Amino acid sequence: LRLGKQYLFVHHGSCEHTLVVTSCWLAGRQDAHAAAQYPLLVWQARERPKRCSVCRAKAYWEVHNDDRADAPRCLLCYTCRFEWHYSRALNDGRGQALRRDYRAYRFID
């Protein structure tokens, strides 16, 4: 274990997290001795809301394998998703799907 070095933690096959160990010490009398209290979280980045890859509005859809996107996975807001994939406006409710060669998953941030 090297202090200050970045380590990659991978779980569920492809979910990756970067970890940096900044300090290490032997437990003393004032430290918790129950294993369940470790590891100690001393800092965590504030999670920012996910943004639409097109217009930067709040995203509600994760779209995979869309030929119109710049990457295999992109995030879209309601407006951009329906403008990209349906023949009529978002509020119409009767729009027809233009194509179905992609996968879209609704997510809540």
C-alpha positions as a Markdown table, in Angstrom:
| # | Residue | x | y | z |
|---|---|---|---|---|
| 1 | Leu | 0.0 | 0.0 | 0.0 |
| 2 | Arg | 1.4 | 3.4 | -1.0 |
| 3 | Leu | 0.1 | 6.6 | 0.5 |
| 4 | Gly | -1.1 | 9.2 | -2.0 |
| 5 | Lys | -1.2 | 6.7 | -4.9 |
| 6 | Gln | -4.4 | 6.2 | -6.9 |
| 7 | Tyr | -6.0 | 2.7 | -6.8 |
| 8 | Leu | -8.8 | 1.5 | -8.9 |
| 9 | Phe | -11.7 | -0.3 | -7.1 |
| 10 | Val | -13.9 | -2.4 | -9.5 |
| 11 | His | -17.1 | -4.1 | -8.5 |
| 12 | His | -20.1 | -5.5 | -10.3 |
| 13 | Gly | -17.8 | -6.3 | -13.2 |
| 14 | Ser | -17.5 | -2.8 | -14.6 |
| 15 | Cys | -18.3 | -0.1 | -11.9 |
| 16 | Glu | -15.0 | 1.7 | -11.3 |
| 17 | His | -14.0 | 4.0 | -8.4 |
| 18 | Thr | -10.7 | 5.7 | -7.8 |
| 19 | Leu | -9.4 | 5.5 | -4.2 |
| 20 | Val | -6.5 | 7.4 | -2.7 |
| 21 | Val | -5.2 | 6.3 | 0.8 |
| 22 | Thr | -3.8 | 9.5 | 2.4 |
| 23 | Ser | -2.9 | 8.2 | 5.9 |
| 24 | Cys | -2.4 | 5.1 | 7.8 |
| 25 | Trp | -1.8 | 4.4 | 11.5 |
| 26 | Leu | -1.9 | 1.7 | 14.2 |
| 27 | Ala | -5.1 | 1.8 | 16.3 |
| 28 | Gly | -4.7 | 3.4 | 19.7 |
| 29 | Arg | -6.9 | 3.7 | 22.7 |
| 30 | Gln | -8.9 | 6.6 | 21.3 |
| 31 | Asp | -9.6 | 4.8 | 17.9 |
| 32 | Ala | -12.6 | 2.6 | 17.3 |
| 33 | His | -11.9 | -1.1 | 17.6 |
| 34 | Ala | -15.0 | -2.6 | 15.9 |
| 35 | Ala | -14.2 | -3.8 | 12.4 |
| 36 | Ala | -17.6 | -2.6 | 11.2 |
| 37 | Gln | -16.5 | 1.0 | 11.8 |
| 38 | Tyr | -13.9 | 0.8 | 9.1 |
| 39 | Pro | -12.9 | 2.0 | 6.6 |
| 40 | Leu | -13.4 | 5.6 | 7.7 |
| 41 | Leu | -14.8 | 7.9 | 5.1 |
| 42 | Val | -13.0 | 11.3 | 5.6 |
| 43 | Trp | -14.0 | 13.0 | 2.4 |
| 44 | Gln | -16.5 | 12.4 | -0.4 |
| 45 | Ala | -17.0 | 14.5 | -3.5 |
| 46 | Arg | -20.4 | 16.2 | -3.8 |
| 47 | Glu | -22.4 | 14.5 | -6.6 |
| 48 | Arg | -23.5 | 16.9 | -9.3 |
| 49 | Pro | -26.8 | 16.4 | -11.1 |
| 50 | Lys | -26.4 | 14.5 | -14.4 |
| 51 | Arg | -26.7 | 16.8 | -17.4 |
| 52 | Cys | -28.0 | 16.3 | -21.0 |
| 53 | Ser | -25.2 | 15.7 | -23.5 |
| 54 | Val | -26.9 | 18.0 | -26.0 |
| 55 | Cys | -28.3 | 21.0 | -24.1 |
| 56 | Arg | -26.9 | 20.6 | -20.6 |
| 57 | Ala | -30.4 | 20.6 | -18.9 |
| 58 | Lys | -31.0 | 18.0 | -16.2 |
| 59 | Ala | -30.9 | 14.5 | -17.8 |
| 60 | Tyr | -33.6 | 11.9 | -17.2 |
| 61 | Trp | -32.6 | 9.3 | -19.8 |
| 62 | Glu | -29.5 | 7.2 | -20.4 |
| 63 | Val | -29.3 | 6.2 | -24.0 |
| 64 | His | -27.1 | 3.4 | -25.3 |
| 65 | Asn | -25.9 | 2.6 | -28.9 |
| 66 | Asp | -27.6 | 5.6 | -30.6 |
| 67 | Asp | -26.1 | 6.3 | -34.0 |
| 68 | Arg | -26.9 | 10.1 | -33.5 |
| 69 | Ala | -24.9 | 10.3 | -30.3 |
| 70 | Asp | -21.2 | 11.1 | -30.0 |
| 71 | Ala | -20.5 | 8.2 | -27.7 |
| 72 | Pro | -22.0 | 4.7 | -27.1 |
| 73 | Arg | -23.7 | 6.0 | -23.9 |
| 74 | Cys | -25.2 | 9.5 | -23.6 |
| 75 | Leu | -27.5 | 11.3 | -21.2 |
| 76 | Leu | -30.6 | 13.2 | -22.5 |
| 77 | Cys | -33.2 | 15.4 | -21.0 |
| 78 | Tyr | -36.9 | 14.9 | -21.9 |
| 79 | Thr | -36.9 | 17.4 | -24.7 |
| 80 | Cys | -33.8 | 16.2 | -26.5 |
| 81 | Arg | -34.8 | 12.6 | -26.2 |
| 82 | Phe | -38.2 | 13.1 | -27.8 |
| 83 | Glu | -36.9 | 15.5 | -30.4 |
| 84 | Trp | -34.2 | 13.0 | -31.4 |
| 85 | His | -36.4 | 9.9 | -31.4 |
| 86 | Tyr | -40.0 | 10.9 | -32.1 |
| 87 | Ser | -41.8 | 12.5 | -35.1 |
| 88 | Arg | -43.8 | 15.1 | -33.1 |
| 89 | Ala | -43.3 | 17.5 | -30.2 |
| 90 | Leu | -42.9 | 16.3 | -26.6 |
| 91 | Asn | -46.3 | 17.6 | -25.3 |
| 92 | Asp | -48.3 | 16.2 | -28.3 |
| 93 | Gly | -48.4 | 12.6 | -26.8 |
| 94 | Arg | -49.1 | 11.1 | -30.3 |
| 95 | Gly | -45.6 | 11.1 | -31.7 |
| 96 | Gln | -44.4 | 8.0 | -33.6 |
| 97 | Ala | -40.9 | 6.5 | -32.9 |
| 98 | Leu | -38.6 | 7.4 | -35.8 |
| 99 | Arg | -36.4 | 4.3 | -35.1 |
| 100 | Arg | -35.7 | 1.7 | -32.5 |
| 101 | Asp | -32.1 | 0.9 | -33.0 |
| 102 | Tyr | -31.0 | 2.1 | -29.5 |
| 103 | Arg | -31.9 | 1.5 | -25.9 |
| 104 | Ala | -33.1 | 4.2 | -23.5 |
| 105 | Tyr | -33.3 | 3.8 | -19.7 |
| 106 | Arg | -35.1 | 6.2 | -17.4 |
| 107 | Phe | -33.1 | 7.1 | -14.3 |
| 108 | Ile | -33.7 | 9.3 | -11.3 |
| 109 | Asp | -30.8 | 11.3 | -10.0 |
